[in-house]
Structures are given as C-alpha cells and as structure tokens.
Amino acid sequence: MEYLLAQDVALSSAPSYAAMTKLPHWSQLPECSEQSLISQLQTTLEIQQQLNIVSMAAGKVLPLSALSLKTAVGDFIAIGSSQAEFEHRSVLVLNQQCLAELIYHSDYPFTPMVQRELLLLESEWLFALRNALVVSRLQQMALKDTLTGLGNRRFFDDSFAKNVQLAKRHHERCTLILLDLDNFKQVNDTAGHSAGDEVLLAVADCLRDTLRATDTLFRFGGDEFAIILSEQDTDNAELVARRLVKVINQHFLCQQYNVSASAGLATLTAEQTGQQLFSAADTALYAAKAAGKRTVCIA
Ligand SMILES: Nc1nc2c(ncn2[C@@H]2O[C@H](COP(=O)(O)OP(=O)(O)OP(=O)(O)O)[C@@H](O)[C@H]2O)c(=O)[nH]1
C-alpha cells in the first residue's frame, strides 16, 4: 500500500479548525468528547503519542487488545498491545491521500455499529495525523543520508555527543569505529557514478546486516561511515570492526571493483572528551590506510 509522504503535502494546505468543525460527523458526537479527543491530539506531533491517545479513545468504544498503525514513515504499536481473536482494519484517507492503515485487535467482534463509531474517531484524527506525518518525514529527511537511508553527519554529531555524555555519566564504555572505503574513487572514474552508488548501497546493507539493532550506524558522506557501539558490544569491538571490514571485502561488488574497507577504532577513556575520542578513531583509521588498507587499527 502506498502511504502519503510528507513531501506530497503542502504544510500551508492544512485546513483551519473552523473548517474541521464543519465536517459532517462533527455535529453527531457530544461536544465535550469530540473536543477533548481533538484537543488531546493537538497537544503532540509525535505519531506514537497520537496513536496512544486514539487507542484510549477507541478502547471506550470497544475493549481493545491491540492497535497498530502502518505509515510511510514507519510502523507504530500502541502501548500494551497484544494479539486477539478479532481484527478490524481501516485505511485513513484525507483529501484522497492514504495517510496510514490502522489495525485494531479485540476479543470482541467489530460489529457494524462499533465500526461506525471507530470511523468517527478516525475522522477526528486525520488532520493531526497528517501534521504528525509531515513533521516525522521532515525529521527523517533532516537526519538521514538520502542515498543509503543511514543516519547522516548531523544525526551522528547529535548521537555521538549523547552517547559520550551518557557513557561518562553512567561510567559505561563507548566505542567509535570510523570506516572508509579503499579505492572507491576509481569506481566512479571507471564505471560511472551510478556504479559508485550501487557499491555504497551494498556497503550500507553489509553494515546493517552485520550490526546489532542497538548499534548506531551513519554515513558521513562520500565513502565514510561511522558506527557507535553499544556498551555490551564494546568488549567485542575489535571483532565487530574486523567482521565489518571482512564482510565488505568479500562482497561481490566490492571484489568486482577492487574496493575494500579500512577501519579505525577507539574506546572512550575517562579523561577523553568526545572530540578526542573522534580524533583517536580518525588517527587509527589513517594508520589502517597507511598500513596498506583492507585492515583495522586500534587507537
Ligand atoms: N558514487 C558516489 N560517489 C561519491 C558520493 N559521495 C562522494 N563520492 C565520491 O567518493 C570519492 C571519495 O574519494 P576518496 O576517499 O579519495 O576515495 P578512495 O579512492 O576510496 O581513496 P582512499 O580512501 O585513499 O582509498 C570521491 O571521488 C567522491 O566524488 C556518492 O554519493 N556517490
């Protein structure tokens, strides 16, 4: 199913509150309940929080065991959700654009009357949901590398600072791996920019597939990547870095174009600042390049 993407939405086209109140269903609900749901939804632009609010409201129509939402910016599950016997799906459409699909689960059947009431609740959510989708999409665009979908340099800077701060506060470890492709420029020069892009996409997939979900992965731009390892992985940081380099070196596209990877690794010490940790990993990366590439150096 194709969902609405924020770039398809003109922010200025959001209808006014007055226009919303002229919707046909508006007069059919008691004023206090309808206003309270809409005003609650207006308190947040977080899709997850909006879903939780709708889940509470829908739970008054029919006890729910699960409520989930599928959108172009990701899937969301209301807190406390679990599977149940009956399922009801509803596609949320605004101005002929599909915003999302809402999936209810309940131990009780979704009778036509229940479905009608849920439809009324959904219609009250449409504008707030559309706005939340726009914001979420803009946030994703600001923080993601457009080619690979990995976090970008801005996202890295924020995450790295937070990770270093948390590690210091909780006396935990924080490891940074900087990874740079070897001989990548020649792919562009000999096979063209789109072949270069294919290699970058393949490398991003290798990194994603090799790392745990808790590790954070970024593309700085060009052929440079950064990985912040979570506390439990820091013990095996060298193994992780070597595995990443090996997986890239063995990828058929990298072999075809004679591209490999080098990495530098550094673990935060008590005296170091984030900037010093970054410099240590960077120096280790240059040492790996100087040592003949295709390898890992540790600060
Ligand atoms: N295809 C493609 N190329 C890019 C992109 N961003 C940067 N580049 C190119 O990536 C290359 C990176 O240059 P270098 O780091 O010198 O490449 P290298 O050959 O790997 O150099 P070594 O690290 O010394 O082995 C440059 O030619 C950039 O033009 C991109 O998004 N797509």
The ligand as an SDF file (V2000), in Angstrom:
LIG
                    3D

 32 34  0  0  0  0  0  0  0  0999 V2000
   29.0060    7.4370   -6.4980 N   0  0  0  0  0  0  0  0  0  0  0  0
   29.1510    8.2810   -5.4930 C   0  0  0  0  0  0  0  0  0  0  0  0
   30.3690    8.8060   -5.2350 N   0  0  0  0  0  0  0  0  0  0  0  0
   30.5140    9.6530   -4.2010 C   0  0  0  0  0  0  0  0  0  0  0  0
   29.4210   10.0320   -3.4100 C   0  0  0  0  0  0  0  0  0  0  0  0
   29.8710   10.9010   -2.4680 N   0  0  0  0  0  0  0  0  0  0  0  0
   31.1970   11.0500   -2.6710 C   0  0  0  0  0  0  0  0  0  0  0  0
   31.6050   10.3010   -3.7300 N   0  0  0  0  0  0  0  0  0  0  0  0
   32.9430   10.1500   -4.2690 C   0  0  0  0  0  0  0  0  0  0  0  0
   33.6880    9.3380   -3.3810 O   0  0  0  0  0  0  0  0  0  0  0  0
   35.0880    9.5560   -3.6240 C   0  0  0  0  0  0  0  0  0  0  0  0
   35.8110    9.5260   -2.2960 C   0  0  0  0  0  0  0  0  0  0  0  0
   37.1490    9.8590   -2.5100 O   0  0  0  0  0  0  0  0  0  0  0  0
   38.3620    9.1230   -1.8050 P   0  0  0  0  0  0  0  0  0  0  0  0
   38.0630    8.9640   -0.3410 O   0  0  0  0  0  0  0  0  0  0  0  0
   39.6010    9.8240   -2.2150 O   0  0  0  0  0  0  0  0  0  0  0  0
   38.2880    7.7180   -2.4890 O   0  0  0  0  0  0  0  0  0  0  0  0
   39.2160    6.4490   -2.3460 P   0  0  0  0  0  0  0  0  0  0  0  0
   39.5840    6.0740   -3.7450 O   0  0  0  0  0  0  0  0  0  0  0  0
   38.4340    5.4450   -1.5800 O   0  0  0  0  0  0  0  0  0  0  0  0
   40.5030    6.8870   -1.5350 O   0  0  0  0  0  0  0  0  0  0  0  0
   41.2760    6.0180   -0.4240 P   0  0  0  0  0  0  0  0  0  0  0  0
   40.4240    6.0930    0.8020 O   0  0  0  0  0  0  0  0  0  0  0  0
   42.5870    6.7140   -0.2430 O   0  0  0  0  0  0  0  0  0  0  0  0
   41.4300    4.6280   -0.9330 O   0  0  0  0  0  0  0  0  0  0  0  0
   35.1700   10.8920   -4.3830 C   0  0  0  0  0  0  0  0  0  0  0  0
   35.5420   10.6180   -5.7090 O   0  0  0  0  0  0  0  0  0  0  0  0
   33.7380   11.4330   -4.3710 C   0  0  0  0  0  0  0  0  0  0  0  0
   33.4040   12.1280   -5.5500 O   0  0  0  0  0  0  0  0  0  0  0  0
   28.1410    9.4790   -3.7150 C   0  0  0  0  0  0  0  0  0  0  0  0
   27.1270    9.7390   -3.0580 O   0  0  0  0  0  0  0  0  0  0  0  0
   28.0700    8.6220   -4.7530 N   0  0  0  0  0  0  0  0  0  0  0  0
  1  2  1  0
  2  3  2  0
  2 32  1  0
  3  4  1  0
  4  5  2  0
  4  8  1  0
  5  6  1  0
  5 30  1  0
  6  7  2  0
  7  8  1  0
  8  9  1  0
  9 10  1  0
  9 28  1  0
 10 11  1  0
 11 12  1  0
 11 26  1  0
 12 13  1  0
 13 14  1  0
 14 15  2  0
 14 16  1  0
 14 17  1  0
 17 18  1  0
 18 19  2  0
 18 20  1  0
 18 21  1  0
 21 22  1  0
 22 23  2  0
 22 24  1  0
 22 25  1  0
 26 27  1  0
 26 28  1  0
 28 29  1  0
 30 31  2  0
 30 32  1  0
M  END
$$$$
